[in-house]
Amino acid sequence: MKKLLLVSACLWALVAQPVRAHAAEPDVVVVKVLESRLATHIMIVRSWGIPEELNITPSITGNETTVALDMAKEIQKVLAKLYAQGYAITSTFSGERGTSTLVLVKAH
């Protein structure tokens, strides 16, 4: 009889106060890259804080290959910084006129 009362009390407690799953809001970063022959514009938007903007302008004397290499190095620096902070790319997609978007989420 005591066991029956104990089980009933436990079930009643669960019904009265259901356990609610609570997940923290994910820490998401969106990196938007706008590339053109004249410059590359990188926007970094976090779920908190002020967005960052970087403008990369190639040297005028460089040929197309060195310009692309310089811009790739700058994008690599941005991504390496985010990886060091614990973020990983979860999605990428391309838009019109040389735009790319990367979605990174911080692994917990």
Summary of the structure (lengths in Angstrom):
residues: 108
radius of gyration: 24.5
end to end distance: 45.9
largest distance: 90.4
contacts: 235
relative contact order: 0.19
helix: 33%
strand: 33%
